[in-house]
């Protein structure tokens, strides 16, 4: 997933770029509104979320937010030193999805980012009639999965695991993140070894070649990823 960060404080910007890159995000950093506007105009369709400082040398985070919202349905989080009610309300009124006040802990910001992305991905998935992944077709509203027009018999946990990947296309998911989201679906604790078994079973059902998976990729040392370029209808 690609994040656009607009922050004129180069120390803060550099720290954010490093920390969020370590979490698997592709990060674009701009220090001025002009550069950010050019990125928005040319790359907004590939950007998953924007982090905007409110006060910039040549503009305002408010103006950038309006520009984004006029172009695409992309979430925006404001970075601000002013936590007064007027600034917060103004930001939310023009379409911002969240804000965080400086100084902040990177773990808190990361959690906010994931929450906003999860909300957007859930809404966008629910609005679609079907999701196409190679020869696979998923109908989220019906809870059905077809491969080459043949319905697959997935268990509740296998289906949940597949939807987690669909809702996080392009994002590397660690084993810990997957375990957090699926352990209660089966009504019992799912440990690391059990997760390996479920991923193997799911791949056997959805992949053309489970030994060389193309839908759910293994990212060595980090976890798993479903490619962002999968076609969605």
Residue pairs with C-beta under 8 A, 6 or more apart in sequence:
1 24
1 25
1 26
1 48
1 49
1 117
1 170
1 171
1 228
2 25
2 26
2 27
2 28
2 43
2 46
2 47
2 48
3 20
3 25
3 26
3 27
3 28
3 47
3 48
3 49
3 50
3 51
3 113
4 28
4 30
4 36
4 39
4 40
4 43
4 47
4 49
4 50
4 51
5 13
5 16
5 17
5 20
5 27
5 28
5 29
5 30
5 50
5 51
6 29
6 30
6 31
6 32
6 33
6 36
6 50
6 51
6 52
6 53
6 56
6 61
6 64
7 13
7 16
7 29
7 31
7 51
7 53
7 79
8 31
8 32
8 53
8 55
8 56
8 57
9 53
10 31
12 79
12 102
13 29
13 31
14 29
15 106
16 27
16 29
16 51
16 106
16 109
17 27
17 29
19 106
19 110
20 27
20 110
20 113
21 27
23 110
24 171
24 172
24 222
24 225
25 171
28 39
28 43
28 47
30 36
30 39
31 57
32 56
32 57
32 58
32 59
33 56
33 57
33 58
33 59
33 60
33 63
33 64
34 58
34 59
36 52
36 64
37 59
37 64
37 67
39 47
40 47
40 64
40 67
40 68
40 71
41 71
44 68
44 71
44 72
44 74
45 72
47 72
47 74
48 74
48 75
48 117
48 170
49 74
49 75
49 76
49 77
49 113
49 116
49 117
50 64
50 65
50 68
50 74
50 75
50 76
50 77
51 76
51 77
51 78
51 79
51 109
51 113
52 61
52 64
52 65
52 76
52 77
52 78
52 79
53 61
53 78
53 79
53 80
54 60
54 61
54 62
54 78
54 79
54 80
54 82
54 87
54 91
55 61
55 80
55 81
61 78
61 79
61 80
61 91
62 90
62 91
62 94
64 76
65 76
65 78
65 91
65 94
65 95
65 96
66 94
66 95
68 74
68 76
68 95
69 76
69 94
69 95
73 120
73 124
75 97
75 98
75 116
75 117
75 119
75 120
76 95
76 96
76 97
77 96
77 97
77 98
77 99
77 100
77 109
77 112
77 113
77 116
78 91
78 96
78 98
78 99
78 100
79 99
79 100
79 102
79 104
80 87
80 91
80 99
80 100
80 101
80 102
81 101
81 102
82 101
83 101
88 99
91 99
92 99
97 116
97 119
97 120
98 112
98 115
98 116
100 108
100 109
100 112
117 168
117 171
118 167
121 167
121 168
122 167
125 131
125 140
125 163
125 166
125 167
126 140
126 141
128 140
128 232
128 233
129 139
129 141
129 233
130 137
130 138
130 139
130 140
130 233
131 137
131 138
131 140
131 166
131 230
131 232
131 233
132 138
132 230
132 231
132 232
132 233
133 166
133 206
133 215
133 226
133 230
133 231
134 208
134 214
134 215
134 230
135 147
135 148
135 208
136 145
136 146
136 147
136 206
136 215
137 145
137 146
137 147
137 149
138 144
138 145
138 146
138 162
138 163
138 166
139 145
139 146
140 163
140 166
143 159
144 151
145 151
145 152
145 154
145 159
145 162
145 206
146 152
147 205
147 206
152 205
152 206
153 205
154 162
154 202
154 205
156 185
156 186
157 182
157 185
157 186
157 190
157 198
158 198
158 201
158 202
158 205
160 181
160 182
160 185
161 178
161 182
161 198
161 199
161 202
162 202
162 206
164 173
164 178
164 181
164 182
165 173
165 216
165 224
165 226
166 226
168 226
169 226
169 227
169 228
169 230
170 225
170 226
170 227
170 228
170 229
171 225
171 228
172 219
172 222
172 223
172 224
172 225
173 223
173 224
173 225
174 222
174 223
175 192
175 195
175 223
175 224
177 223
178 195
178 223
178 224
179 190
179 191
179 192
179 195
182 190
182 195
182 198
183 189
183 190
190 198
199 216
199 224
200 210
202 216
203 210
203 213
203 215
203 216
204 210
206 215
206 216
207 213
207 214
207 215
207 216
208 214
215 226
215 227
215 230
216 224
216 225
216 226
217 224
217 225
217 226
217 227
218 224
219 225
